[in-house]
Amino acid sequence: MEDKRVQFVFSLIFLIAYLALIFIVLFLETQSSFEIKPDHDSMLGELKILIGVLTAGVAQILNFWFGNSKKAQKEEVSEEEQP
């Protein structure tokens, strides 16, 4: 039971940080006062790449929590049958 709690906490932290990052990028993109000048070194492109990589992580987390329900039920039944 302790393992599931740790997994849940890490999943929650990851998802909250991911959504915060998305919000920050959207906020910066929609601000009319935030303009990237041609010679200004902006990390916005790298931030967009990071969001793309983290999106794959979100898919894996959702698959972990929602994707293997039939397999988990079969394992629980087989564990109960063993002496």
Backbone hydrogen bonds in HBPLUS format (Angstrom, degrees):
<---DONOR---> <-ACCEPTOR-->    atom                        ^
c    i                          cat <-CA-CA->   ^        H-A-AA   ^      H-
h    n   atom  resd res      DA  || num        DHA   H-A  angle D-A-AA Bond
n    s   type  num  typ     dist DA aas  dist angle  dist       angle   num
A0005-ARG N   A0001-MET O   3.30 MM   4  6.59 150.0  2.40 142.8 150.7     1
A0006-VAL N   A0002-GLU O   3.10 MM   4  6.40 157.1  2.16 150.5 155.6     2
A0007-GLN N   A0003-ASP O   2.94 MM   4  6.16 162.4  1.97 152.7 157.9     3
A0008-PHE N   A0004-LYS O   2.89 MM   4  6.01 153.1  1.96 141.7 149.3     4
A0009-VAL N   A0005-ARG O   2.97 MM   4  6.20 157.3  2.02 146.3 152.1     5
A0010-PHE N   A0006-VAL O   2.98 MM   4  6.21 167.9  2.00 154.6 157.2     6
A0011-SER N   A0007-GLN O   2.95 MM   4  6.06 156.6  2.00 145.6 152.6     7
A0012-LEU N   A0008-PHE O   2.90 MM   4  6.05 159.0  1.94 148.5 154.3     8
A0013-ILE N   A0009-VAL O   2.93 MM   4  6.15 161.2  1.96 152.0 156.9     9
A0014-PHE N   A0010-PHE O   2.98 MM   4  6.10 163.3  2.01 147.2 151.8    10
A0015-LEU N   A0011-SER O   2.96 MM   4  6.14 165.7  1.98 151.8 155.5    11
A0016-ILE N   A0012-LEU O   2.96 MM   4  6.09 159.7  2.01 149.9 155.5    12
A0017-ALA N   A0013-ILE O   2.97 MM   4  6.10 164.6  1.99 150.9 155.3    13
A0018-TYR N   A0014-PHE O   2.89 MM   4  6.04 153.8  1.96 147.3 155.3    14
A0019-LEU N   A0015-LEU O   2.95 MM   4  6.13 163.6  1.98 147.5 151.3    15
A0020-ALA N   A0016-ILE O   2.93 MM   4  6.11 151.9  2.01 145.2 153.4    16
A0021-LEU N   A0017-ALA O   2.96 MM   4  6.15 153.6  2.03 144.6 151.4    17
A0022-ILE N   A0018-TYR O   2.97 MM   4  6.28 157.2  2.03 149.5 155.8    18
A0023-PHE N   A0019-LEU O   2.92 MM   4  6.12 159.4  1.97 145.3 151.0    19
A0024-ILE N   A0020-ALA O   2.93 MM   4  6.17 156.8  1.99 148.3 154.2    20
A0025-VAL N   A0021-LEU O   3.03 MM   4  6.27 164.8  2.05 151.9 155.2    21
A0026-LEU N   A0022-ILE O   2.93 MM   4  6.15 167.5  1.95 155.3 159.1    22
A0027-PHE N   A0023-PHE O   2.84 MM   4  5.94 155.6  1.90 147.7 155.1    23
A0028-LEU N   A0024-ILE O   2.92 MM   4  6.14 160.7  1.96 150.0 154.8    24
A0029-GLU N   A0025-VAL O   2.87 MM   4  6.02 153.1  1.94 149.0 156.9    25
A0030-THR N   A0026-LEU O   2.98 MM   4  6.05 147.9  2.08 144.5 151.9    26
A0031-GLN N   A0027-PHE O   3.11 MM   4  6.11 125.3  2.42 140.8 152.5    27
A0040-HIS N   A0037-LYS O   3.07 MM   3  5.07 152.3  2.15 106.1 114.8    28
A0047-LEU N   A0043-MET O   2.91 MM   4  6.11 147.9  2.01 147.7 157.9    29
A0048-LYS N   A0044-LEU O   3.01 MM   4  6.24 146.5  2.12 142.4 150.1    30
A0049-ILE N   A0045-GLY O   3.15 MM   4  6.50 149.2  2.25 142.7 150.8    31
A0050-LEU N   A0046-GLU O   2.93 MM   4  6.20 156.9  1.98 147.0 153.3    32
A0051-ILE N   A0047-LEU O   2.98 MM   4  6.26 150.4  2.07 143.5 151.2    33
A0052-GLY N   A0048-LYS O   3.08 MM   4  6.36 150.8  2.17 141.2 148.6    34
A0053-VAL N   A0049-ILE O   3.03 MM   4  6.40 153.3  2.10 151.1 157.9    35
A0054-LEU N   A0050-LEU O   2.91 MM   4  6.12 161.6  1.95 151.4 156.8    36
A0055-THR N   A0051-ILE O   2.91 MM   4  6.03 137.2  2.10 142.6 153.5    37
A0056-ALA N   A0053-VAL O   3.21 MM   3  5.53 131.7  2.45 102.9 113.8    38
A0057-GLY N   A0054-LEU O   3.00 MM   3  4.88 116.5  2.42  90.7 106.8    39
A0058-VAL N   A0054-LEU O   2.93 MM   4  6.33 146.0  2.05 147.1 156.5    40
A0059-ALA N   A0055-THR O   3.08 MM   4  6.39 155.4  2.15 145.3 151.1    41
A0060-GLN N   A0056-ALA O   3.08 MM   4  6.40 151.8  2.16 144.4 151.7    42
A0061-ILE N   A0057-GLY O   2.97 MM   4  6.23 155.4  2.03 147.9 154.5    43
A0062-LEU N   A0058-VAL O   2.94 MM   4  6.18 166.7  1.96 155.3 158.5    44
A0063-ASN N   A0059-ALA O   2.94 MM   4  6.07 150.9  2.02 142.0 150.5    45
A0064-PHE N   A0060-GLN O   2.90 MM   4  6.10 148.9  2.00 142.9 151.3    46
A0065-TRP N   A0061-ILE O   3.08 MM   4  6.39 159.6  2.12 152.8 156.8    47
A0066-PHE N   A0062-LEU O   2.87 MM   4  5.84 153.1  1.95 147.6 155.2    48
A0067-GLY N   A0063-ASN O   2.73 MM   4  4.42 142.9  1.87 123.3 130.3    49
A0072-ALA N   A0068-ASN O   3.03 MM   4  6.15 160.0  2.07 149.0 154.6    50
A0073-GLN N   A0069-SER O   3.02 MM   4  6.17 152.9  2.10 143.0 150.0    51
A0074-LYS N   A0070-LYS O   3.07 MM   4  6.29 154.7  2.13 146.2 152.5    52
A0075-GLU N   A0071-LYS O   3.02 MM   4  6.30 154.5  2.09 147.0 153.9    53
A0076-GLU N   A0072-ALA O   2.99 MM   4  6.21 155.6  2.06 147.0 153.3    54
A0077-VAL N   A0073-GLN O   3.06 MM   4  6.26 156.6  2.12 145.9 151.8    55
A0078-SER N   A0074-LYS O   2.98 MM   4  6.19 158.7  2.02 147.2 153.1    56
A0079-GLU N   A0075-GLU O   2.94 MM   4  6.10 148.8  2.04 145.9 154.1    57
A0080-GLU N   A0076-GLU O   3.10 MM   4  6.29 148.8  2.20 142.1 149.8    58
A0081-GLU N   A0077-VAL O   3.18 MM   4  6.41 142.2  2.33 142.8 152.3    59
